Amino acid sequence: MNGILRGGRGLFFALALPVVLVVAWWFGSANSTNFFFPSLSSILETFGRTWFAERMRADVLPSVTRLLIGYAGAVVLGVALGVVLGANRTLRRITEPVLEFFRAIPPPVLIPVLFLFAGIGNTAKVIVIVLGALWPILLNTVEGVRAVDEVLSDTSRCYRVTGWARLRHLVLPAASPQIVAGMRQALSISIILMVISEMFASSNGLGFTIIQFQRSFAIPEMWSGIILLGLLGFVLSLLFQLFERRSLRWYQGLRRSQRGE
């Protein structure tokens, strides 16, 4: 019963503010005569015919595909490198200056350079997402591996749990809360970089289409694209929360028990 009440309260708080903002936008813009800030009703009128026809296949699906591939690549690369660096103190000290240098470079700055070497196709756009989303996953994984409980680590050595078994049953589970936190940060970064990469020398995608609407002064269509991006981020966030609950169920149960719930 308490779980149902907590779930109901969580759903209420999750939906209350968005509903209030939409209602305020609807009534606040109802009589708008500003060309650049049309009413929400006119934006929603254009939403369906703009995105649920040819553009769904030509623009939305390519963008989502690049996003998922780039994000998956960042997760695999970030976790793999993070485990290696977190487990090896000497290697971590050697590579730390180089990692800090590249981490400080904003990924959008690298877009023109990547386009020179990788062309203007999907490969360069995926690389941009990987390079931008890599860092929060990598750094969180390093810290998570470093923070593995020493008692558990010594116990695994005593029982000769080494190699893949140690990684699977000790290191990754212990570091998983911080890895998942890095993955959450990387998801929002991936969406941003997906849009930015499509604004440069592209022929399709959400970023490309929104810029085309802006340049042709199709303002309601431009706003509908912005709303679509927000909805995409919201849906991906909900899916990630489901993944987080399933993968960290043990950790959340431990936290609740520590709080005496």
Stockholm file with secondary structure:
# STOCKHOLM 1.0

chainA/1-261         MNGILRGGRGLFFALALPVVLVVAWWFGSANSTNFFFPSLSSILETFGRTWFAERMRADVLPSVTRLLIGYAGAVVLGVALGVVLGANRTLRRITEPVLEFFRAIPPPVLIPVLFLFAGIGNTAKVIVIVLGALWPILLNTVEGVRAVDEVLSDTSRCYRVTGWARLRHLVLPAASPQIVAGMRQALSISIILMVISEMFASSNGLGFTIIQFQRSFAIPEMWSGIILLGLLGFVLSLLFQLFERRSLRWYQGLRRSQRGE
#=GR chainA/1-261 SS CHHHHHHHHHHHHHHHHHHHHHHHHHHHTTTCCCTTSCCHHHHHHHHHHHHSSHHIIIIIHHHHHHHHHHHHHHHHHHHHHHHHHHHCHHHHHHHHHHHHHHHTSCGGGGHHHHHHHHCSSHHHHHHHHHHHHHHHHHHHHHHHHHTSCHHHHHHHHHTTCCHHHHIIIIIHHHHHHHHHHHHHHHHHHHHHHHHHHHTSSCSSSHHHHHHHHHHTTCHHHHHHHHHHHHHHHHHHHHHHHHHHHHHTHHHHHHHHHHHTC
#=GC SS_cons         CHHHHHHHHHHHHHHHHHHHHHHHHHHHTTTCCCTTSCCHHHHHHHHHHHHSSHHIIIIIHHHHHHHHHHHHHHHHHHHHHHHHHHHCHHHHHHHHHHHHHHHTSCGGGGHHHHHHHHCSSHHHHHHHHHHHHHHHHHHHHHHHHHTSCHHHHHHHHHTTCCHHHHIIIIIHHHHHHHHHHHHHHHHHHHHHHHHHHHTSSCSSSHHHHHHHHHHTTCHHHHHHHHHHHHHHHHHHHHHHHHHHHHHTHHHHHHHHHHHTC
//
